[in-house]
Amino acid sequence: MSTRFFKSIWFMAAVVLVLMFSSCEEDEPAAALEAITVRNLNADHAPFGPNPPARVGETKKFTFFSFRTGQIVTRADSATVNWDVAFQGTSIIFNSGTSGPGNAGAQFLSGSFEEVTEAPESGYVVDNAPIRAVSSSPLPPGATPTNQWWQNSGTGQSTVVSPIAGRILVVRLAQGGFAKMEILSYYKDAPVTPNNMRDIDRHYTFRYLYQPNGGRTF
């Protein structure tokens, strides 16, 4: 047999192998997205001091966070699109409008974290001081939650900051793409029953899920 014949056989075999591997790769399911829990993100905590009580050392600076990288962003990057959300006390801002140069936006959806499986196509609110996408004040007793409210303070006699259950924050990121977030606690180590006279506040625990392919499904 000629050399040309054997070369043809090897070429056809190589093509078959390439097609087989390509088929196997296409049949592999996409990796499942996993939620990440961030614990004790310090949102400018300053311990109460004596005579009179004061937040000694409070900087009134925000802690910036990127869903894309899963990391805290330095304040040197606060004027860039490298962060998505920032926390200072009960205030939450997004990289958009009057808070930053990005295209971030936010809206609340009702339901459990698992039930929110798709980010809406529209309806995102951007920061527009003095009104922000998420309010820093507690939900007034008896009021219906709007897009703004993330927390209440229990009863009229309580100042415990408590995230409103069943409110999932969907975020359009500063550089595009989407994430969903659930705030779990405002107190260090996320105590089940917080005591604002004992537990250290301004330490957020939240879980989030970021869609890295830029799509709206989670």
Backbone as numpy.savetxt, mean C-alpha at the origin, in Angstrom:
# Nx Ny Nz CAx CAy CAz Cx Cy Cz
24.49 -41.57 -47.03 23.65 -40.37 -47.03 24.52 -39.12 -47.03
24.01 -38.05 -47.60 24.81 -36.84 -47.75 24.86 -36.07 -46.43
25.89 -35.24 -46.36 26.03 -34.36 -45.19 24.84 -33.42 -45.07
24.34 -32.98 -46.22 23.19 -32.07 -46.22 21.97 -32.73 -45.57
21.81 -34.04 -45.81 20.66 -34.76 -45.24 20.74 -34.76 -43.71
21.94 -35.06 -43.17 22.09 -35.11 -41.72 21.89 -33.72 -41.10
22.38 -32.69 -41.81 22.17 -31.33 -41.30 20.69 -31.00 -41.24
19.94 -31.46 -42.22 18.49 -31.21 -42.23 17.82 -31.91 -41.07
18.24 -33.16 -40.80 17.66 -33.90 -39.67 17.92 -33.18 -38.35
19.18 -32.75 -38.15 19.52 -32.04 -36.90 18.74 -30.74 -36.78
18.57 -30.03 -37.88 17.83 -28.78 -37.85 16.37 -29.01 -37.44
15.75 -30.04 -38.02 14.36 -30.34 -37.69 14.22 -30.76 -36.22
15.19 -31.54 -35.73 15.14 -31.95 -34.32 15.25 -30.75 -33.40
16.13 -29.80 -33.76 16.29 -28.60 -32.94 15.00 -27.80 -32.91
14.34 -27.67 -34.06 13.08 -26.93 -34.12 12.03 -27.58 -33.23
11.94 -28.92 -33.27 10.97 -29.64 -32.43 11.23 -29.39 -30.95
12.52 -29.44 -30.56 12.86 -29.21 -29.15 12.49 -27.80 -28.71
12.75 -26.81 -29.55 12.40 -25.42 -29.23 10.89 -25.28 -29.05
10.13 -25.89 -29.95 8.68 -25.83 -29.85 8.18 -26.51 -28.58
8.81 -27.63 -28.20 8.39 -28.35 -27.00 8.64 -27.50 -25.76
9.82 -26.89 -25.66 10.12 -26.06 -24.51 9.23 -24.83 -24.46
8.95 -24.24 -25.61 8.06 -23.07 -25.66 6.67 -23.44 -25.18
6.19 -24.61 -25.57 4.88 -25.06 -25.16 4.81 -25.28 -23.66
5.89 -25.85 -23.10 5.93 -26.08 -21.65 5.89 -24.77 -20.90
6.64 -23.76 -21.40 6.67 -22.47 -20.74 5.32 -21.79 -20.78
4.62 -21.91 -21.91 3.30 -21.29 -22.03 2.29 -21.95 -21.11
2.47 -23.26 -20.86 1.52 -23.97 -20.02 1.72 -23.71 -18.54
2.90 -23.16 -18.16 3.16 -22.92 -16.75 2.27 -21.78 -16.26
1.57 -21.99 -15.13 0.70 -20.93 -14.60 1.52 -19.77 -14.06
0.92 -18.58 -14.12 1.60 -17.41 -13.57 1.74 -17.55 -12.06
2.85 -17.06 -11.54 3.10 -17.15 -10.10 2.04 -16.36 -9.35
1.53 -16.94 -8.28 0.50 -16.27 -7.48 1.11 -15.08 -6.75
0.37 -13.99 -6.70 0.83 -12.81 -5.97 0.70 -13.07 -4.48
1.64 -12.58 -3.71 1.62 -12.78 -2.27 1.54 -11.44 -1.57
0.64 -11.37 -0.57 0.52 -10.16 0.23 1.73 -10.03 1.16
2.15 -8.80 1.37 3.28 -8.50 2.25 2.76 -7.69 3.43
3.18 -8.06 4.63 2.78 -7.32 5.83 3.94 -6.46 6.31
3.69 -5.17 6.46 4.67 -4.23 6.99 4.31 -3.99 8.45
5.26 -4.20 9.34 5.00 -4.08 10.77 5.75 -2.89 11.35
5.04 -2.14 12.18 5.64 -1.07 12.98 6.35 0.00 12.15
5.72 0.41 11.06 6.26 1.54 10.30 6.11 2.80 11.17
7.22 3.41 11.48 7.23 4.55 12.39 6.72 5.80 11.68
5.57 6.29 12.11 4.97 7.48 11.51 5.18 8.68 12.42
6.45 8.97 12.71 6.85 10.13 13.51 6.39 10.02 14.96
6.69 8.87 15.58 6.35 8.73 16.99 7.29 9.55 17.86
6.72 10.17 18.88 7.53 10.87 19.88 6.87 10.63 21.23
7.58 10.05 22.18 6.96 9.71 23.47 6.44 10.93 24.21
5.40 10.71 25.00 4.87 11.79 25.83 5.86 12.11 26.93
6.08 13.40 27.14 6.98 13.82 28.21 6.22 14.48 29.36
6.85 14.67 30.49 6.16 15.22 31.67 6.12 16.75 31.67
5.19 17.31 32.36 5.13 18.72 32.81 5.35 19.79 31.74
4.42 20.10 30.92 3.18 19.37 30.65 3.44 18.27 29.62
2.49 17.35 29.42 2.69 16.31 28.41 2.93 16.93 27.03
3.95 16.49 26.38 4.27 17.02 25.05 4.97 15.93 24.25
4.86 16.02 22.95 5.54 15.04 22.11 6.95 15.54 21.82
7.80 15.35 22.80 9.18 15.81 22.69 9.87 15.06 21.55
10.49 15.80 20.67 11.21 15.17 19.57 10.38 14.95 18.34
9.12 15.30 18.35 8.28 15.11 17.18 8.81 15.96 16.03
8.99 15.35 14.89 9.58 16.07 13.75 8.55 16.63 12.79
7.33 16.10 12.87 6.27 16.46 11.91 6.71 16.19 10.47
7.49 15.12 10.30 7.93 14.69 8.99 7.23 13.39 8.61
7.00 13.21 7.33 6.35 12.01 6.84 7.37 10.89 6.62
6.90 9.66 6.77 7.67 8.47 6.41 7.14 7.99 5.07
8.00 7.95 4.05 7.60 7.65 2.68 7.82 6.17 2.36
6.87 5.60 1.60 6.92 4.17 1.32 6.59 3.92 -0.15
7.29 2.94 -0.73 7.06 2.55 -2.12 6.48 1.14 -2.16
5.31 0.98 -2.77 4.74 -0.36 -2.96 5.55 -1.13 -3.99
6.13 -0.42 -4.93 6.88 -1.06 -6.00 8.12 -1.79 -5.46
8.82 -1.16 -4.52 10.03 -1.77 -3.97 9.80 -2.43 -2.62
8.70 -2.07 -1.96 8.45 -2.61 -0.63 9.36 -2.02 0.43
9.87 -0.81 0.18 10.85 -0.20 1.07 10.44 1.22 1.46
10.94 1.66 2.62 10.82 3.06 3.01 11.75 3.88 2.11
11.25 5.02 1.68 12.01 5.90 0.78 12.56 7.07 1.59
13.81 7.42 1.36 14.43 8.49 2.12 13.78 9.84 1.80
13.85 10.73 2.74 13.25 12.06 2.55 13.92 12.83 1.42
15.14 12.46 1.10 15.83 13.11 -0.02 15.09 12.86 -1.32
14.31 11.78 -1.38 13.53 11.44 -2.58 12.08 11.86 -2.49
11.74 12.67 -1.49 10.34 13.04 -1.28 9.77 13.89 -2.41
10.63 14.54 -3.18 10.17 15.37 -4.29 10.22 14.63 -5.61
10.38 13.30 -5.57 10.44 12.49 -6.78 9.22 11.57 -6.85
9.19 10.74 -7.89 8.09 9.78 -8.03 8.48 8.42 -7.46
9.49 8.38 -6.61 9.99 7.11 -6.08 9.18 6.59 -4.89
8.18 7.34 -4.43 7.34 6.88 -3.33 5.88 6.94 -3.75
5.05 6.17 -3.05 3.62 6.12 -3.37 2.75 6.67 -2.25
3.07 6.33 -1.01 2.25 6.71 0.14 3.18 7.12 1.26
2.70 8.03 2.13 3.52 8.48 3.25 2.62 8.66 4.47
3.22 8.50 5.66 2.47 8.51 6.91 3.13 9.47 7.90
2.30 10.24 8.59 2.77 11.07 9.70 1.61 11.22 10.67
1.72 10.57 11.84 0.57 10.51 12.73 -0.58 9.80 12.04
-1.76 10.35 12.13 -2.91 9.76 11.43 -3.05 10.28 10.00
-2.13 11.14 9.58 -2.19 11.68 8.22 -1.55 10.72 7.23
-2.24 10.49 6.11 -1.75 9.66 5.03 -1.83 10.47 3.75
-0.72 10.56 3.03 -0.71 11.30 1.77 -0.24 10.39 0.65
-0.53 10.82 -0.59 -0.15 10.05 -1.76 0.63 10.96 -2.71
1.47 10.34 -3.50 2.35 11.08 -4.40 1.56 11.59 -5.60
0.86 12.69 -5.37 0.01 13.28 -6.41 -0.42 14.67 -5.97
-0.98 15.42 -6.89 -1.59 16.71 -6.56 -0.67 17.62 -5.79
-1.14 18.07 -4.62 -0.35 18.99 -3.80 0.64 18.26 -2.89
0.67 16.93 -2.94 1.57 16.17 -2.07 2.82 15.67 -2.78
2.79 15.60 -4.11 3.97 15.10 -4.82 3.79 15.15 -6.31
4.85 14.90 -7.07 4.83 15.03 -8.53 4.30 13.80 -9.26
3.95 12.74 -8.52 3.53 11.50 -9.16 2.08 11.49 -9.59
1.65 10.34 -10.07 0.28 10.17 -10.57 -0.53 9.26 -9.64
-0.17 9.24 -8.36 -0.86 8.36 -7.42 -2.28 8.85 -7.16
-3.13 7.92 -6.80 -4.50 8.22 -6.41 -5.01 7.09 -5.55
-6.09 7.31 -4.83 -6.57 6.29 -3.92 -8.09 6.31 -3.84
-8.64 5.15 -3.50 -10.05 5.05 -3.20 -10.26 3.81 -2.33
-11.32 3.88 -1.51 -11.65 2.76 -0.65 -12.67 1.87 -1.33
-12.50 0.56 -1.16 -13.50 -0.41 -1.56 -13.94 -1.17 -0.32
-15.22 -1.54 -0.27 -15.75 -2.29 0.86 -15.57 -3.78 0.65
-15.26 -4.49 1.72 -15.09 -5.93 1.64 -13.82 -6.36 2.34
-13.54 -7.65 2.29 -12.31 -8.16 2.89 -11.15 -7.96 1.92
-9.95 -8.11 2.45 -8.75 -7.96 1.62 -8.77 -8.96 0.47
-9.19 -10.20 0.76 -9.22 -11.24 -0.25 -10.30 -11.00 -1.30
-11.39 -10.35 -0.91 -12.50 -10.13 -1.85 -12.19 -9.08 -2.90
-11.28 -8.17 -2.59 -10.91 -7.13 -3.56 -9.90 -7.74 -4.53
-10.35 -8.11 -5.70 -9.51 -8.82 -6.66 -9.19 -7.99 -7.90
-9.74 -6.78 -7.98 -9.47 -5.94 -9.15 -9.50 -4.47 -8.76
-8.52 -3.73 -9.23 -8.50 -2.29 -9.01 -9.44 -1.62 -10.01
-10.29 -0.69 -9.55 -11.18 0.00 -10.49 -10.39 0.75 -11.57
-11.03 0.92 -12.70 -10.38 1.63 -13.80 -10.33 3.13 -13.54
-11.32 3.64 -12.82 -11.39 5.08 -12.54 -11.89 5.29 -11.11
-12.06 6.57 -10.74 -12.58 6.90 -9.43 -11.52 7.21 -8.39
-10.27 7.36 -8.78 -9.19 7.62 -7.84 -9.15 9.09 -7.46
-8.94 9.33 -6.17 -8.90 10.69 -5.64 -7.45 11.07 -5.39
-7.07 12.28 -5.78 -5.70 12.75 -5.56 -5.70 13.76 -4.43
-4.54 13.96 -3.83 -4.42 14.96 -2.77 -4.56 16.36 -3.35
-5.39 17.14 -2.71 -5.62 18.52 -3.13 -5.82 19.36 -1.88
-4.70 19.73 -1.24 -4.75 20.41 0.05 -5.67 21.63 0.01
-6.45 21.86 1.11 -6.37 21.15 2.39 -7.12 19.81 2.43
-7.84 19.46 1.37 -8.53 18.18 1.35 -7.63 17.13 0.72
-7.49 16.01 1.39 -6.67 14.93 0.88 -7.52 13.73 0.52
-6.92 12.80 -0.22 -7.64 11.59 -0.62 -8.11 10.79 0.59
-7.33 10.82 1.67 -7.68 10.13 2.92 -7.61 11.13 4.05
-8.66 11.18 4.86 -8.75 12.15 5.94 -7.92 11.69 7.14
-7.28 12.66 7.81 -6.51 12.36 9.01 -7.38 12.39 10.26
-8.57 12.94 10.15 -9.46 13.04 11.31 -10.32 11.79 11.42
-10.83 11.49 12.63 -11.65 10.29 12.81 -13.03 10.46 12.19
-13.63 9.35 11.85 -14.99 9.35 11.33 -15.93 9.80 12.44
-16.72 10.84 12.22 -17.66 11.29 13.25 -18.66 10.20 13.61
-19.04 10.10 14.90 -20.01 9.08 15.30 -21.30 9.18 14.50
-21.75 8.06 13.98 -23.01 8.01 13.23 -22.89 8.39 11.77
-21.72 8.87 11.36 -21.55 9.29 9.97 -21.28 8.09 9.08
-21.64 8.22 7.80 -21.38 7.17 6.83 -19.99 7.36 6.24
-19.17 6.30 6.22 -17.83 6.44 5.65 -17.89 6.89 4.19
-17.02 7.83 3.84 -16.86 8.25 2.45 -15.48 7.80 2.00
-15.06 8.27 0.87 -13.73 7.91 0.39 -12.64 8.38 1.35
-12.95 9.36 2.19 -11.90 9.97 3.00 -11.53 9.22 4.27
-12.45 8.48 4.86 -12.24 8.03 6.23 -11.57 6.67 6.31
-10.47 6.58 7.08 -9.82 5.30 7.29 -9.90 4.83 8.74
-10.21 5.75 9.66 -10.19 5.37 11.07 -11.25 6.10 11.87
-11.60 5.50 13.01 -12.45 6.18 13.98 -11.75 6.15 15.33
-12.36 6.75 16.32 -11.75 6.80 17.64 -12.65 6.14 18.67
-13.30 5.06 18.28 -14.12 4.32 19.22 -15.36 5.11 19.62
-15.49 5.41 20.89 -16.64 6.16 21.40 -16.23 7.59 21.68
-17.20 8.37 22.15 -16.91 9.76 22.48 -15.94 9.90 23.64
-15.80 8.85 24.45 -14.89 8.89 25.59 -13.54 8.23 25.29
-13.36 7.75 24.06 -12.15 7.02 23.73 -11.38 7.75 22.64
-10.05 7.74 22.79 -9.21 8.32 21.75 -8.34 7.25 21.09
-8.73 5.99 21.23 -8.00 4.91 20.57 -8.26 4.99 19.07
-7.21 5.04 18.30 -7.33 5.10 16.85 -7.52 3.68 16.33
-8.63 3.46 15.66 -8.98 2.11 15.21 -9.32 2.13 13.73
-8.61 1.36 12.89 -8.97 1.30 11.47 -10.39 0.77 11.29
-11.13 1.36 10.37 -12.49 0.91 10.09 -12.42 -0.42 9.35
-13.09 -1.42 9.91 -13.04 -2.76 9.33 -13.73 -2.78 7.97
-13.21 -3.63 7.08 -13.83 -3.80 5.78 -13.59 -2.66 4.81
-12.55 -1.88 5.04 -12.21 -0.78 4.14 -10.83 -1.07 3.54
-10.82 -1.39 2.27 -9.57 -1.73 1.58 -9.19 -0.55 0.69
-7.98 -0.08 0.88 -7.49 1.07 0.11 -6.82 0.57 -1.16
-7.37 0.97 -2.30 -6.77 0.62 -3.59 -6.01 1.85 -4.08
-4.76 1.65 -4.44 -3.88 2.76 -4.78 -3.39 2.65 -6.22
-3.56 3.72 -6.96 -2.89 3.86 -8.25 -1.53 4.46 -7.95
-0.48 3.80 -8.37 0.86 4.17 -7.95 1.40 5.39 -8.68
2.41 5.99 -8.07 2.97 7.23 -8.60 3.53 7.06 -10.01
4.09 5.88 -10.31 4.67 5.63 -11.62 3.82 4.68 -12.45
2.54 4.52 -12.07 1.67 3.60 -12.79 1.62 2.26 -12.11
0.56 1.51 -12.38 0.37 0.24 -11.71 -0.53 0.41 -10.49
-0.83 -0.70 -9.82 -1.81 -0.67 -8.74 -1.38 -1.55 -7.58
-1.90 -1.20 -6.40 -1.71 -2.01 -5.20 -2.97 -1.88 -4.35
-3.19 -2.85 -3.49 -4.26 -2.75 -2.50 -3.64 -2.86 -1.13
-4.23 -2.15 -0.16 -3.65 -2.08 1.18 -4.75 -2.12 2.23
-4.48 -2.81 3.32 -5.38 -2.84 4.47 -4.59 -2.43 5.71
-5.03 -1.36 6.36 -4.39 -0.91 7.60 -4.92 -1.78 8.73
-4.01 -2.42 9.45 -4.39 -3.36 10.51 -4.30 -2.75 11.90
-3.32 -1.88 12.11 -3.16 -1.32 13.45 -2.37 -0.02 13.38
-2.62 0.84 14.38 -1.94 2.12 14.51 -0.94 2.08 15.68
-0.85 0.93 16.34 -0.05 0.82 17.55 1.07 -0.20 17.39
2.18 0.06 18.04 3.35 -0.81 17.93 3.02 -2.23 18.34
3.44 -3.17 17.51 3.21 -4.61 17.70 1.75 -5.00 17.56
0.91 -4.10 17.06 -0.48 -4.40 16.72 -1.23 -5.14 17.82
-1.38 -4.52 19.01 -2.13 -5.19 20.07 -3.59 -5.41 19.67
-4.16 -6.52 20.12 -5.54 -6.84 19.76 -6.50 -5.80 20.34
-6.27 -5.41 21.58 -7.08 -4.38 22.24 -6.16 -3.24 22.66
-5.97 -2.24 21.82 -5.02 -1.17 22.13 -5.44 -0.36 23.36
-4.46 0.07 24.11 -4.65 0.98 25.23 -3.78 2.20 24.95
-4.43 3.31 24.65 -3.65 4.48 24.22 -2.84 5.12 25.34
-3.04 4.67 26.58 -2.23 5.16 27.69 -1.00 4.27 27.90
-1.01 3.11 27.26 0.08 2.17 27.46 0.82 1.84 26.17
0.06 1.62 25.10 0.66 1.18 23.84 1.21 2.37 23.05
2.33 2.15 22.39 2.98 3.20 21.60 2.23 3.36 20.29
1.78 4.58 20.04 1.00 4.83 18.82 1.93 5.25 17.68
1.32 5.61 16.55 2.04 6.08 15.35 3.00 5.03 14.80
2.64 3.79 14.94 3.40 2.69 14.34 2.43 1.82 13.55
2.42 2.04 12.24 1.44 1.36 11.39 1.86 -0.09 11.12
0.86 -0.97 11.21 0.99 -2.31 10.65 -0.06 -2.42 9.55
0.37 -2.77 8.35 -0.56 -2.91 7.24 -0.08 -4.01 6.32
-1.00 -4.56 5.55 -0.62 -5.52 4.52 -1.01 -4.97 3.16
-0.24 -5.34 2.17 -0.51 -4.84 0.83 -0.15 -5.89 -0.19
-0.69 -5.71 -1.37 -0.37 -6.58 -2.50 -0.19 -5.70 -3.72
0.95 -5.81 -4.34 1.32 -5.00 -5.50 1.30 -5.87 -6.75
0.66 -5.37 -7.81 0.61 -6.08 -9.09 1.78 -5.61 -9.95
2.84 -6.41 -10.10 4.05 -5.95 -10.80 3.91 -5.84 -12.31
2.88 -6.46 -12.91 2.78 -6.41 -14.37 2.01 -5.19 -14.87
1.61 -4.31 -13.97 0.91 -3.10 -14.36 -0.59 -3.29 -14.54
-1.09 -4.51 -14.40 -2.52 -4.77 -14.56 -3.32 -4.39 -13.33
-4.65 -4.56 -13.43 -5.53 -4.16 -12.35 -6.03 -5.34 -11.51
-5.65 -6.56 -11.85 -6.12 -7.70 -11.09 -5.11 -8.09 -10.02
-5.63 -8.59 -8.89 -4.79 -8.98 -7.79 -4.92 -10.49 -7.54
